[in-house]
Amino acid sequence: EFSAAQARRHRDILIRFGRHPHRNQALGRQSTPEELEYLASGQLVHRRSMPSHLSQFLSET
């Protein structure tokens, strides 16, 4: 479920921006004001915490 939810969040970002805003700097692209607002919010998909039950499971394996 966590992986599926994360994939849906990635899809939503692509639908919203047409690209991954966090890659703009590395690719030499100019960020739009909306992308800058999103990046400043700290709600990046890959930075969200894993649910505690999954984190515990992974630490036990």
N, CA, C and O atoms as a GROMACS GRO file, in nm:
protein
  244
    1GLU      N    1   0.082  -0.120   0.000
    1GLU     CA    2   0.000   0.000   0.000
    1GLU      C    3   0.086   0.126   0.000
    1GLU      O    4   0.055   0.221  -0.071
    2PHE      N    5   0.194   0.128   0.078
    2PHE     CA    6   0.281   0.246   0.082
    2PHE      C    7   0.340   0.273  -0.055
    2PHE      O    8   0.342   0.387  -0.100
    3SER      N    9   0.389   0.169  -0.123
    3SER     CA   10   0.448   0.187  -0.255
    3SER      C   11   0.345   0.235  -0.355
    3SER      O   12   0.375   0.322  -0.437
    4ALA      N   13   0.225   0.181  -0.350
    4ALA     CA   14   0.119   0.224  -0.441
    4ALA      C   15   0.082   0.370  -0.415
    4ALA      O   16   0.061   0.447  -0.509
    5ALA      N   17   0.073   0.407  -0.289
    5ALA     CA   18   0.039   0.545  -0.255
    5ALA      C   19   0.150   0.640  -0.300
    5ALA      O   20   0.122   0.749  -0.349
    6GLN      N   21   0.274   0.598  -0.284
    6GLN     CA   22   0.386   0.681  -0.327
    6GLN      C   23   0.385   0.697  -0.479
    6GLN      O   24   0.412   0.806  -0.530
    7ALA      N   25   0.356   0.592  -0.551
    7ALA     CA   26   0.348   0.599  -0.697
    7ALA      C   27   0.236   0.694  -0.740
    7ALA      O   28   0.252   0.770  -0.835
    8ARG      N   29   0.123   0.690  -0.670
    8ARG     CA   30   0.013   0.782  -0.702
    8ARG      C   31   0.053   0.927  -0.676
    8ARG      O   32   0.016   1.015  -0.753
    9ARG      N   33   0.129   0.952  -0.569
    9ARG     CA   34   0.174   1.088  -0.541
    9ARG      C   35   0.271   1.136  -0.649
    9ARG      O   36   0.265   1.252  -0.690
   10HIS      N   37   0.359   1.048  -0.697
   10HIS     CA   38   0.448   1.085  -0.808
   10HIS      C   39   0.366   1.119  -0.931
   10HIS      O   40   0.393   1.218  -0.999
   11ARG      N   41   0.266   1.037  -0.960
   11ARG     CA   42   0.178   1.062  -1.075
   11ARG      C   43   0.110   1.197  -1.062
   11ARG      O   44   0.102   1.273  -1.159
   12ASP      N   45   0.062   1.228  -0.942
   12ASP     CA   46  -0.008   1.355  -0.920
   12ASP      C   47   0.084   1.474  -0.944
   12ASP      O   48   0.041   1.576  -0.997
   13ILE      N   49   0.211   1.462  -0.905
   13ILE     CA   50   0.308   1.570  -0.929
   13ILE      C   51   0.329   1.588  -1.079
   13ILE      O   52   0.335   1.700  -1.128
   14LEU      N   53   0.342   1.477  -1.151
   14LEU     CA   54   0.360   1.486  -1.296
   14LEU      C   55   0.238   1.547  -1.364
   14LEU      O   56   0.251   1.625  -1.458
   15ILE      N   57   0.120   1.512  -1.317
   15ILE     CA   58  -0.002   1.572  -1.372
   15ILE      C   59  -0.006   1.722  -1.342
   15ILE      O   60  -0.042   1.803  -1.428
   16ARG      N   61   0.030   1.757  -1.222
   16ARG     CA   62   0.024   1.898  -1.179
   16ARG      C   63   0.126   1.986  -1.250
   16ARG      O   64   0.094   2.096  -1.295
   17PHE      N   65   0.252   1.938  -1.260
   17PHE     CA   66   0.360   2.020  -1.313
   17PHE      C   67   0.411   1.977  -1.450
   17PHE      O   68   0.474   2.055  -1.520
   18GLY      N   69   0.383   1.854  -1.489
   18GLY     CA   70   0.434   1.804  -1.616
   18GLY      C   71   0.580   1.760  -1.608
   18GLY      O   72   0.641   1.727  -1.710
   19ARG      N   73   0.634   1.760  -1.491
   19ARG     CA   74   0.775   1.722  -1.467
   19ARG      C   75   0.795   1.710  -1.316
   19ARG      O   76   0.705   1.739  -1.238
   20HIS      N   77   0.914   1.667  -1.278
   20HIS     CA   78   0.949   1.658  -1.135
   20HIS      C   79   1.022   1.788  -1.097
   20HIS      O   80   1.138   1.805  -1.134
   21PRO      N   81   0.957   1.878  -1.024
   21PRO     CA   82   1.019   2.006  -0.989
   21PRO      C   83   1.151   1.994  -0.913
   21PRO      O   84   1.237   2.080  -0.927
   22HIS      N   85   1.167   1.888  -0.834
   22HIS     CA   86   1.291   1.876  -0.756
   22HIS      C   87   1.412   1.849  -0.844
   22HIS      O   88   1.526   1.858  -0.797
   23ARG      N   89   1.390   1.816  -0.971
   23ARG     CA   90   1.501   1.791  -1.064
   23ARG      C   91   1.542   1.915  -1.143
   23ARG      O   92   1.640   1.911  -1.217
   24ASN      N   93   1.468   2.024  -1.130
   24ASN     CA   94   1.493   2.142  -1.212
   24ASN      C   95   1.636   2.194  -1.201
   24ASN      O   96   1.701   2.217  -1.303
   25GLN      N   97   1.685   2.211  -1.082
   25GLN     CA   98   1.819   2.267  -1.064
   25GLN      C   99   1.925   2.179  -1.128
   25GLN      O  100   2.012   2.228  -1.199
   26ALA      N  101   1.917   2.049  -1.105
   26ALA     CA  102   2.016   1.956  -1.162
   26ALA      C  103   2.013   1.955  -1.314
   26ALA      O  104   2.114   1.930  -1.379
   27LEU      N  105   1.895   1.980  -1.370
   27LEU     CA  106   1.880   1.978  -1.516
   27LEU      C  107   1.891   2.116  -1.579
   27LEU      O  108   1.873   2.131  -1.700
   28GLY      N  109   1.920   2.216  -1.498
   28GLY     CA  110   1.937   2.352  -1.549
   28GLY      C  111   1.807   2.417  -1.595
   28GLY      O  112   1.809   2.506  -1.680
   29ARG      N  113   1.695   2.374  -1.539
   29ARG     CA  114   1.566   2.430  -1.576
   29ARG      C  115   1.525   2.539  -1.478
   29ARG      O  116   1.560   2.535  -1.360
   30GLN      N  117   1.453   2.636  -1.528
   30GLN     CA  118   1.396   2.741  -1.445
   30GLN      C  119   1.270   2.688  -1.378
   30GLN      O  120   1.185   2.628  -1.445
   31SER      N  121   1.256   2.709  -1.249
   31SER     CA  122   1.135   2.668  -1.177
   31SER      C  123   1.029   2.776  -1.188
   31SER      O  124   1.059   2.895  -1.189
   32THR      N  125   0.905   2.733  -1.198
   32THR     CA  126   0.793   2.828  -1.198
   32THR      C  127   0.765   2.870  -1.054
   32THR      O  128   0.808   2.803  -0.961
   33PRO      N  129   0.694   2.982  -1.036
   33PRO     CA  130   0.658   3.022  -0.899
   33PRO      C  131   0.582   2.912  -0.825
   33PRO      O  132   0.604   2.891  -0.705
   34GLU      N  133   0.492   2.842  -0.894
   34GLU     CA  134   0.416   2.734  -0.830
   34GLU      C  135   0.510   2.620  -0.788
   34GLU      O  136   0.493   2.562  -0.681
   35GLU      N  137   0.607   2.587  -0.873
   35GLU     CA  138   0.703   2.482  -0.837
   35GLU      C  139   0.787   2.523  -0.717
   35GLU      O  140   0.812   2.442  -0.628
   36LEU      N  141   0.829   2.649  -0.714
   36LEU     CA  142   0.908   2.697  -0.601
   36LEU      C  143   0.828   2.690  -0.471
   36LEU      O  144   0.882   2.655  -0.366
   37GLU      N  145   0.700   2.722  -0.479
   37GLU     CA  146   0.614   2.713  -0.361
   37GLU      C  147   0.603   2.568  -0.314
   37GLU      O  148   0.610   2.539  -0.195
   38TYR      N  149   0.584   2.477  -0.410
   38TYR     CA  150   0.576   2.334  -0.377
   38TYR      C  151   0.707   2.286  -0.313
   38TYR      O  152   0.704   2.217  -0.211
   39LEU      N  153   0.820   2.323  -0.371
   39LEU     CA  154   0.950   2.280  -0.317
   39LEU      C  155   0.972   2.336  -0.176
   39LEU      O  156   1.025   2.267  -0.090
   40ALA      N  157   0.933   2.460  -0.154
   40ALA     CA  158   0.951   2.522  -0.023
   40ALA      C  159   0.860   2.460   0.083
   40ALA      O  160   0.890   2.468   0.202
   41SER      N  161   0.752   2.398   0.041
   41SER     CA  162   0.658   2.339   0.137
   41SER      C  163   0.715   2.216   0.207
   41SER      O  164   0.668   2.179   0.314
   42GLY      N  165   0.817   2.153   0.146
   42GLY     CA  166   0.877   2.034   0.206
   42GLY      C  167   0.794   1.909   0.190
   42GLY      O  168   0.822   1.808   0.255
   43GLN      N  169   0.693   1.912   0.106
   43GLN     CA  170   0.604   1.797   0.088
   43GLN      C  171   0.648   1.707  -0.027
   43GLN      O  172   0.565   1.644  -0.093
   44LEU      N  173   0.777   1.700  -0.052
   44LEU     CA  174   0.827   1.617  -0.160
   44LEU      C  175   0.796   1.470  -0.133
   44LEU      O  176   0.809   1.422  -0.021
   45VAL      N  177   0.754   1.402  -0.237
   45VAL     CA  178   0.712   1.262  -0.223
   45VAL      C  179   0.821   1.176  -0.162
   45VAL      O  180   0.793   1.097  -0.071
   46HIS      N  181   0.943   1.189  -0.209
   46HIS     CA  182   1.051   1.103  -0.161
   46HIS      C  183   1.104   1.141  -0.023
   46HIS      O  184   1.190   1.072   0.031
   47ARG      N  185   1.054   1.249   0.034
   47ARG     CA  186   1.097   1.289   0.168
   47ARG      C  187   0.993   1.259   0.275
   47ARG      O  188   1.017   1.283   0.393
   48ARG      N  189   0.881   1.208   0.235
   48ARG     CA  190   0.777   1.176   0.332
   48ARG      C  191   0.818   1.053   0.413
   48ARG      O  192   0.883   0.962   0.362
   49SER      N  193   0.779   1.053   0.537
   49SER     CA  194   0.815   0.942   0.625
   49SER      C  195   0.739   0.815   0.590
   49SER      O  196   0.622   0.818   0.551
   50MET      N  197   0.810   0.706   0.604
   50MET     CA  198   0.748   0.576   0.586
   50MET      C  199   0.662   0.547   0.708
   50MET      O  200   0.699   0.581   0.820
   51PRO      N  201   0.547   0.484   0.688
   51PRO     CA  202   0.464   0.447   0.804
   51PRO      C  203   0.545   0.364   0.903
   51PRO      O  204   0.628   0.283   0.864
   52SER      N  205   0.520   0.386   1.031
   52SER     CA  206   0.601   0.323   1.135
   52SER      C  207   0.599   0.171   1.128
   52SER      O  208   0.700   0.107   1.156
   53HIS      N  209   0.485   0.112   1.092
   53HIS     CA  210   0.480  -0.035   1.086
   53HIS      C  211   0.571  -0.089   0.974
   53HIS      O  212   0.627  -0.198   0.988
   54LEU      N  213   0.586  -0.015   0.865
   54LEU     CA  214   0.676  -0.060   0.758
   54LEU      C  215   0.822  -0.037   0.797
   54LEU      O  216   0.908  -0.120   0.770
   55SER      N  217   0.847   0.075   0.860
   55SER     CA  218   0.983   0.104   0.904
   55SER      C  219   1.030  -0.002   1.004
   55SER      O  220   1.144  -0.048   0.996
   56GLN      N  221   0.944  -0.040   1.096
   56GLN     CA  222   0.977  -0.143   1.194
   56GLN      C  223   1.001  -0.276   1.125
   56GLN      O  224   1.096  -0.347   1.158
   57PHE      N  225   0.915  -0.311   1.030
   57PHE     CA  226   0.929  -0.436   0.956
   57PHE      C  227   1.063  -0.442   0.884
   57PHE      O  228   1.132  -0.544   0.888
   58LEU      N  229   1.101  -0.334   0.818
   58LEU     CA  230   1.227  -0.332   0.743
   58LEU      C  231   1.348  -0.339   0.835
   58LEU      O  232   1.450  -0.397   0.798
   59SER      N  233   1.338  -0.281   0.953
   59SER     CA  234   1.451  -0.286   1.045
   59SER      C  235   1.470  -0.424   1.106
   59SER      O  236   1.577  -0.457   1.156
   60GLU      N  237   1.364  -0.505   1.101
   60GLU     CA  238   1.372  -0.641   1.156
   60GLU      C  239   1.422  -0.742   1.054
   60GLU      O  240   1.458  -0.854   1.091
   61THR      N  241   1.424  -0.706   0.928
   61THR     CA  242   1.465  -0.802   0.824
   61THR      C  243   1.608  -0.782   0.785
   61THR      O  244   1.659  -0.854   0.699
   0.00000   0.00000   0.00000
